[in-house]
Amino acid sequence: MSPLYRILSLAAVSALLAACATVPQPLQGNFANVTTASAQQGGAGGTQVRWGGSIISTEPGQQSTCFYVLGRPLDNQARPVLDNNNTQGRFVACRAGFYDPEVFKPGREITVTGTLQGVVTRKVGDYDYAYPRVDANVVYLWPKRQMMTGYPYGPGWYDPFWGPYWGPGWGWGPYWGGWGGGFYAPPVIVVRRR
């Protein structure tokens, strides 16, 4: 089987799996399309939202635990999208009970559903930041993303379109994809037995 055929097959299977992606049952429902920026201005109190992002800090109290979160857009599974250039402001979500800060560590991804309950002002450095507050009925901690290893160019995130045999493809040349980039066929090694 040719390398190109394998890659195309992998892409087709990935597309089928992505099409079958569903939102976890606790996060399903109908929610308002309210952003953290618009919630900071007020007037959205009582609105049902589903927001997610990366935990900044987890602060347990006597009756509830509050999660300070850097908001991110959600994908088709309601999981925060990993894109440092596309954040959606900060928010705080509080839920009754104790949630261990050693489990809900900074950087972990969560999605919450709940009701907007005004804003809470806290310092971010010397700046007074208005966090929209969500009275959460669901706090969904996502499993850590697994890094793939075992590829010829070492551990890390695997991108099938970038690596030792793939590149940006700057025009056409002696290799498929062009000069200085594109697909370079791996060397063929022939071993003669004597």
C-alpha positions in Angstrom: 0.0 0.0 0.0 1.4 3.4 -1.0 2.1 6.1 1.7 -0.3 8.4 -0.1 -3.1 5.8 0.0 -2.4 5.3 3.8 -2.6 9.0 4.5 -5.8 9.4 2.5 -7.4 6.4 4.3 -6.4 7.9 7.7 -7.9 11.2 6.7 -11.2 9.6 5.6 -11.4 7.6 8.9 -10.7 10.7 10.9 -13.4 12.6 9.1 -15.9 9.8 9.8 -15.0 9.7 13.4 -15.3 13.5 13.7 -18.8 13.3 12.1 -19.8 10.9 14.7 -18.6 13.1 17.6 -21.3 13.9 20.1 -21.6 16.1 23.1 -21.4 14.2 26.4 -24.8 13.6 28.0 -24.2 15.9 31.0 -23.4 18.8 28.7 -26.3 18.4 26.3 -29.1 20.9 26.1 -30.1 24.3 24.6 -28.0 27.3 25.7 -28.0 30.9 24.9 -25.4 32.3 22.6 -24.0 34.7 25.1 -20.3 35.6 25.2 -18.3 36.5 28.3 -17.7 40.0 26.9 -21.5 40.6 26.6 -22.1 39.0 30.0 -19.5 41.5 31.6 -21.8 44.3 30.6 -24.7 42.8 32.6 -28.3 42.3 31.6 -27.8 38.5 30.9 -28.6 37.4 34.4 -30.7 34.1 34.6 -29.5 33.0 31.1 -28.5 29.4 30.6 -25.0 29.1 29.2 -22.5 26.4 28.3 -19.0 27.7 28.5 -15.5 26.1 28.7 -11.9 26.8 28.8 -8.7 26.3 30.7 -8.7 26.5 34.5 -6.7 29.4 35.9 -7.4 28.5 39.5 -9.7 26.4 41.7 -10.8 27.9 45.0 -12.8 25.7 47.4 -15.0 27.5 50.0 -17.2 26.4 52.9 -20.2 25.6 50.7 -18.9 25.6 47.1 -15.9 25.6 44.8 -15.2 28.3 42.3 -13.3 27.8 39.1 -11.6 30.8 37.5 -11.4 30.0 33.8 -9.8 31.4 30.6 -12.7 31.0 28.2 -12.2 29.3 24.8 -14.6 28.4 22.0 -16.1 25.0 22.1 -15.8 22.3 19.4 -18.7 20.0 18.3 -18.2 17.9 21.4 -18.4 21.0 23.7 -14.7 20.6 24.5 -12.6 23.8 24.6 -10.6 24.3 21.4 -6.8 24.5 22.0 -6.0 27.8 20.3 -4.0 30.3 22.3 -4.9 33.0 19.8 -8.7 32.6 20.3 -9.6 33.1 23.9 -12.9 34.5 25.0 -12.2 36.4 28.1 -12.4 35.0 31.7 -15.3 33.8 33.7 -15.9 32.2 37.1 -18.1 29.1 37.6 -19.1 28.1 41.1 -20.7 24.8 42.1 -21.8 23.4 45.5 -19.4 21.0 47.1 -15.7 20.4 47.3 -13.6 20.0 44.2 -9.9 19.2 44.8 -7.6 21.8 43.4 -5.0 19.1 42.9 -7.4 17.4 40.4 -8.8 20.6 38.9 -5.3 22.0 38.3 -4.5 25.1 36.3 -4.3 24.4 32.6 -6.9 21.5 32.7 -9.8 21.9 30.4 -13.4 22.1 31.7 -16.8 22.8 30.3 -19.6 24.1 32.5 -23.3 24.5 32.2 -25.4 26.8 34.4 -27.1 30.1 34.9 -25.4 33.5 34.7 -25.5 35.3 38.0 -24.0 38.8 37.4 -20.3 39.5 37.7 -17.6 39.2 40.4 -14.7 41.7 40.4 -11.2 40.4 41.1 -7.7 41.7 40.6 -5.7 40.5 37.6 -2.4 42.0 38.4 -3.3 45.6 39.3 -6.4 45.5 37.0 -10.0 45.1 38.4 -11.4 42.4 36.1 -15.2 41.7 36.0 -15.6 38.0 35.8 -19.1 36.9 34.6 -20.3 34.4 37.3 -21.9 31.1 36.3 -23.9 29.2 39.0 -22.9 25.8 37.6 -25.0 22.7 37.6 -22.4 20.7 35.6 -18.6 20.9 35.8 -17.1 18.6 33.3 -13.4 17.9 33.6 -12.0 16.7 30.3 -9.4 13.9 30.2 -5.9 15.2 29.5 -5.0 15.2 25.8 -2.6 12.4 24.9 0.5 13.3 22.9 1.4 10.7 20.3 4.8 9.2 20.2 6.6 6.6 18.1 7.0 8.6 14.9 10.3 8.9 13.3 10.7 12.5 14.3 10.1 12.0 18.0 7.4 12.7 20.6 4.9 15.5 20.4 1.8 16.4 18.6 1.5 14.5 15.3 0.4 16.4 12.3 0.2 14.1 9.3 0.8 17.1 6.9 4.0 18.4 8.5 7.1 16.4 9.3 10.2 15.1 7.7 8.4 14.2 4.4 5.8 16.9 4.3 6.2 20.7 4.2 4.5 23.8 3.0 5.1 23.2 -0.7 6.5 26.3 -2.3 5.8 25.8 -6.0 6.5 22.8 -8.2 9.9 21.1 -8.5 11.5 17.7 -8.7 9.5 16.4 -5.8 5.7 16.3 -5.5 4.8 19.5 -3.6 7.7 21.6 -4.8 11.0 23.1 -4.1 11.9 23.2 -0.4 8.7 21.6 0.7 6.0 19.0 -0.1 6.2 15.3 -0.1 9.6 13.7 -0.3 9.6 10.0 -0.8 11.4 8.1 1.9 14.6 6.4 0.8 14.4 2.8 -0.3 17.0 0.6 1.3 17.8 -2.6 -0.5 19.7 -5.3 1.5 21.3 -8.1 -0.5 21.7 -11.4 1.1 24.9 -13.4 0.2 
